Amino acid sequence: MPYEALTEFVGATAKEFGIPGAAVGVWMDGREVYACHGVTSIDNPLPVDKDTLFQLGSATKTFTAVALMRLVADGRVELDAPVRRYVPELVLADERTADEITVLNLLNHTSGLGWNIIVDTGDGDDALASFVAKLAELEMIGEPGARASYSQAAYNLLGRVLENVTGLTYEQAIASLLLEPLGLSNSFFGSADVMTLRFAVGHNADEEGNLAVAKEWRLTRGNNPGGGLASSVADVLAWARFQLGDGLTANGEQLLPAVLLHRMREQTAPLRGSNLGDGFGICWFLREVDGVRTIEHGGSANGQFVELLIVPERNFAVVAMSNAGPDGIAFNRSAVRWALEHYLGVVDKDPEPLPYDEARAREVVGAFENDAMTLTVAIDGAALTIAATIKPEIRAAADFEMPADYEPAALGLLPGDGDEFIVTAGGLRGQRGFFSRDASGAIAAIDLGGRIFNQVPTASA
């Protein structure tokens, strides 16, 4: 394995993207290798090593999903059962939908729930219960099972399933069901645990483009099931090794039946026009890259990013972590692609966009929104651009610092008649999506990052 080459690549690429600190781990041929670069913080720098804690963001969802599968294995939860069997207190804007959503709908993002509610329900043990009590305020984007649309709220609701079924808090349930038996001793939810160890802080660019420490280090406790775990590259690589096995712990305990662990890699819902994958398994994004099948999940917090990719058929895994936005995403993707190519000979390339076509461009311009963000597609000279902004009312209502917006960046339409596109510059570079049309053929919505954003009606509409 080219250890020195990985170290050189990580160092050079982190400098290219302006990343203060990064950690990359690779598992192949029964061996692990790590390359770490830079510092935990530009204000209070410590060297990043393989045990440095980073925020996992949405990669936490993989832990929530496997914990649920442990309850399935024990007969305590059924995938096709309505969620209300386990969370009878659930109230949604559409009561009929509340009766129909299943546990599997939550796990594979087909629940019809919108992305999330931006609310801080405190740090008490009732944080998740209080979050679920507010779900009646969340918009519905479709019927359960009709289509996939990535939902943070769905996984926070799954956390409440874990609490009600086990009688533990979500964090206690994850510790007892997964972290402790797998020996993941460097993975934590609580700030009090993290602050005694070496941990990375996020960084975002200020108005002058200079990096500054992101002051809000962690998400709210009510968001823990969808994005609250802090862990090290070594622990996440150990987590990946468990996914590559047959459900056994290091000491031979059958933590999860192999049939259920491997079932999580089987497609349960299709995804279209997404760089994240071709479909969802149970939580995992499924993708084919240069002829090999991968399972993947990424995550982002405030100025921190992680990417985990696993190739089961080649007993291979790679983890990349970085602590600056928005280019941490690009760094992680570059590191994962480098590892795929240099260790497996697998080349992951972005599709080439079509030349600019003004007639097609004018069809797709407009503003699109979900419950928290707005995407704006516009024409800038002879190019399409896309910007992603958090809604002003969401920023105003939040009592914590939120990540910076994504400034307008080039967007290119892709070949074919599916209205698919790729972002070719900026912090969203490499992100793919597609436009949806209504019955009349007019553009009605946009999908990006596995999430749907509906078009905002114009004043004349």
N, C-alpha and C positions, 0 to 999 in steps of 0.2 A: 504494500500500500504506500503511495507517495506522500509520506507524512510532511516532508519538507515543502513539497509543492503546495499542499493544502495550506500550510502556515503562510507561505509567501502569498498565495492568492487571497486569503482572508485579510492579511495586513494591507496589501495593495488596494484591494477593492473597498475596504473600510475607509481608507484615506481618500479614495476617489469619490465616494459618496458622502464624505464628511461625517462618518459615524464615530462617536467617541469610544464606544465599547461594543464588542461583539464576541460571540462564542458559537462555534460550529462543532458538531460531533457527528461521526460517521461510524456505522456498524456494518462490517462486511467480513465474510469468511471466518466468522466466529471471533473477530477482533474489533476493538474500538480504537478510534483515534480522535483527538481533539485539537482544535486550533483556536486560541483565544487571543484577542487583540484589544489594546487600549485600556480605558478606565471606566469605572462605574459612574462617575460624575465629573463634569468639568469644574464644578465648584469645590467638591471634596473628593479628589481622585484617589482611587485604589485600583490596582491592576485587576482586570477581569480574568478569572480562571474558571475551570470546569465546574466548580461548586458555587460560583456567583449566582445569586437568585435574580431572575428576570420575571416580570409579569407575563403570564401565558395568554392573557386575554381569552379569546374564544376557543383556543385549544383546550381550555378547561372542560369544554363540552364533551370531549372524548372520555374524560373521567366520569362525568355525570352519566353518560350513556352506558358505560361498562358497569357502573354501580347498579343501574336499573336492570341490566341483564343478569346480574347476580341475583336480584330479587325474582326475576323471571325464572331462573334456574331453580330457585327454591320454591317455586309455585306460589309466591306471595304477590306477584304482579303478572297480569296477562297483557301481552302486547296489543291485542285486539279489543281489550276492554275499554269502555268509556272512562275518561279521566275522572269523571265525577264519582266513580266507584271509590277512588282513593282520595279525591279532594272534593268531598260533598259540598263544601262551602263555596265552590267556584261559581261566580256570576260573571257573565259576559254581556256585551251589548246585544247580542242575539241569543236568546235563551235556547232556541232549537239547536243552534250550533253548539252551545255549551253541553248539551246532552249527547251530541254526536262525535265530538273530538275524542279520538282514541290515544292511548299511550304511544303507539307507533306513529300517529300523525304528528305528535310533538317531536319524536326522535328523528324523523326524516323531513321535518319542516314542511309538512303538508297540512297543517292544522287550520290554515286560513287566518291565523292571527297575524296582525301587523308586527312591525319589527320590535318595538319595545315601548315601555313607559319610562321617561326620564324622571325619576323620582328617588329621593333618598328617604328610605323608611327606617333609618337609624341603624345602630350597631347592636341592638338587643337581639335576644334569641327569637323574637317575634318578627324579625325583619322580613323574612320570606312570607310569612302569613299576612303581614301588612301589604306587601307587594301584590300578592294574589288578590287581596281585597280591593285593589284598585284596577283590576283587569277589565272591569266593565267600561272603563274609559278608553280602552284600546280599540282602534279601528279594526274591522275585519276586512281582509282583502280578497276573500273568496270562500267557497264551500270547502269543508274538510275533505281532503283527499283529491281535490280538483287539480291542484298544481303545487309545485314546490316554491316557497318563498322564505328565505332565511329569517328566522325569528329568534331574537334573544329572549323575548318574553316566554316563548315556548319552553326553553330550557330552564328558565327560572321557575316556571310552573312544574317542570319535572323535579326540580329540587324540592318542591313542596310535597310531591308524591313520595320522594325518599323520606322526608320528615314524618309524614303521616303513617307510612307503612312500618318504618323502623322504630318510631318513638324517639329518635335522636334528632339533634339539629342536623342540618345538611352537612356542615363541616365535620361533625362527629361521625356521620354515616360514611362519608368519603374516607375518613381516616381508618375506620374499623373495617370497611369493606374492601379497601384498595391499598391505601398508603402503607399501613402497618404490615399486612401480609406480604406485600411486594417489596418491603424494605426501602421504600422511597422516603428516606428520613430527611431529605432536604427539600420538601415540598410543603407549603403552608398557605393558609388563608389569612391568618391574623397578623396585623402589623406588629404586635408585641413579640411574635415569634421571629418575624423577619428582621426586625431592627437589631437583634443581637448577633446577626450574621452579616456576611458581605453581600450587598445587594446593589443592583443597578437602578438608577433613576432614569426616567425618560427625559428627552430633550426635544424641544420644538423651536423652529426658527421664529425670531421676532420680526417686526416690521422692516428692519434693515437686512434681514436674512441671516442674522447671527444666531447661533444656537443659545438657548437659555434653558435652564432646568425646568421641567414641568412640575409645578408645585403640587398638583393633586396626584399623589403617588398611586393610590388604589381606588378601585371602583367602590360603589356602595355595597353593603353586605347583601342587600336584596338581589344584587346582580352576581353573587358568587357562583351559582350553578352554571351561568352562561359565560363567566369570564373572570373569576376572582382568584385563581390559584397562582401562587408564585413558586417557581421551581428553578432548578439548575439544568444546564445542558446535559450533565451526567445523569440526573434523575429522569429527564425526558427521554434520553436515549435508552435507559433501562425500561421505561414505559413502552417504547417502541419494540424492544426485544420481547416483551411479554406479548405484544400483538402478533409477533412473528411465530410464537410458539403454539402450544396446544392447550393453553389455559392453566399451565402449571406455574407455581412459584419456584423460586430458586431451590427451596428445600423439598420440592416434589409434591406440595399440596395442590389439589385440583381446585383452583380458585374459581374457574368458570369452565363448564364443559366445552371441549373443543368445537363441537358442532354449533354452539351459540356464539362463541368468539368468532368463528369463521363466517357465520351467518351475517355478522355485522359488515362484512365485505361484499355482500351480494346486493345488487341494485334493488331498491324498493321504490324509487321515484326517479324519473328522468330529469336531467338539466339540459338546457339548450343554450348554445352560444356563450358559454362561460369558461374562463381560464381556470376556474376552480375545479371543474370536472365535467364528466358526461352524465353523472347521476349521483344520487345519494344512496348509500347503504343504510345502515343504522348509525346515524351521526356522520360517518366518514364521507368525504367527497371521493368519488371513484373516477379515475381517469386512465386513458390509455396514452402512453408516451412512447413514441418510436417503437411500437410493437409490444411493450410490456405494460401490465396493469399495475396501477399504483393506488394506494389509499393515502389520503392527505387531510390535514387540517391546519389552518393558520390561526393567528390571533393577533389582536392589537389592543394596547392599553393607551394611556396618555404618553405618547412618545416612546413606546416600547413595542416590539414586534417579534413574533416567533413564527416559524414555518417548520412543519413536521411532514416528511414524506417517507412512505414505507413501500417497498417492493417485495411482497410476500414470496413470489416465485423465485426471487434471487437472494432471499435472506439478507436483505439490505435495508438500511434506514439512514436518513440524514436529518439533522436538526440544526436550524440556524436561528440565532437570537441577536437582536441589535437594539440600541437604545437611543435612536434619533428619528424623528419624523420630519417630512414624510418619506425620506429616502431609505429608511430602514426596510421598507417593503421591497424596494428594488435591490438592496443589498442581499436580503435573505433569498430572494428568487435567484439572484446571480450565484450565490453560494450553493444552493440546491442544484441548480443546473450544472455547475462546474463538477460537483460530486457525481451526479448521474453520468456525465460524459467521461470523466477521468477514471472512475471506478468500474462503471458498467458498460461504457461505450454507448450509452443511451443519450441521444441528442434531443433536447426539448427546445423547439423554436416557435416564436410567435408567427402567426400567419401574416402575409403581406397585404396591406390594405390597397384598395383600388385608387387610381388617380381621382383627384377632386372632381366632383360632378355637381355643378351648381343646382341643377333641377332636383336631384335627389337630396342635396343638402337642405334646400328650402322646405322639403317635405318634413324633415325631422326636427327642425329647430323648435324650441319652446322650453317651458319650465315644467318639471316633473317633480312630484313630491311623495314622500311617505309621511309617517307620523312625526319624524324627527328631522328629516333632511330634505333639501331641495337640490335637484340636478338641473343645471341650465345648459342647454345645447344651443350654440350660437354660431354665426358665420363671422370669421375674422379674416378679411381679405379673401384669399382663395383657399381657405381652410375651415374645417369644422373644429369647434372647441367644445369642451365640457368642463364645467365647474361643479364642485360639490360643496355645499354650505350647510351648516347646522342652522335650523330656523331661528331667527332672532328671538322669538318668544320662548323657545326652548332654552337658549342661552340665558335669557333674562330670568327665567324661573329656576334655573339650576343654582344651587348654593355651593357649587364646587367648580373648579376650573375644567373647561372642556377642551378637547384637541382643536388645533387650528383648522380652518377650512382649506380645501384644495382649490387653488387658483386655476383659472382657465388653462387648459392644456389641449394639445392637438388630438383629434379623434378622426379615425379613418374608417370608412365603410368597407366591409369585406365582400369578396365575390359571392355570388349566389343570390337567390331571391328571398332570403330569410331575414333581411334587414338587420344583419349582424354587424358589429363594429368592434374596433380595438382602440384603446387609448395609447397613443404613441409617444407621449412625453409627460413630464411632471410626476407628481407623487403617485398618480394612478397608472403610470406607464405599465403596459402589458395587461391591464384589466380588460376583459371582454364582456360583451353584453349584446342585447338585441332590442329592437323596437317592436312593439305589438300594435296591430291595427284593429279598428272596430269593424263592424259589419259593412260600413260604407267604404272601407279601405283607407280611412284616415288614421294617422298615428294617434294612439290612445295612451300608450304607456311605454316605459323603458325598464329593462331589467339590467342591473349592474351588481356584481358581487353576490349573485344569487337572490337579490331582493328586487321586488317590483316597486316602481315609482309611477303613479298615475299622472297623466298630463293635467296641468293646472289650466282651467278654462280661461280664455282671453276675455277681455272686457266686452268684445263684440259677440262672443259666443252665446 
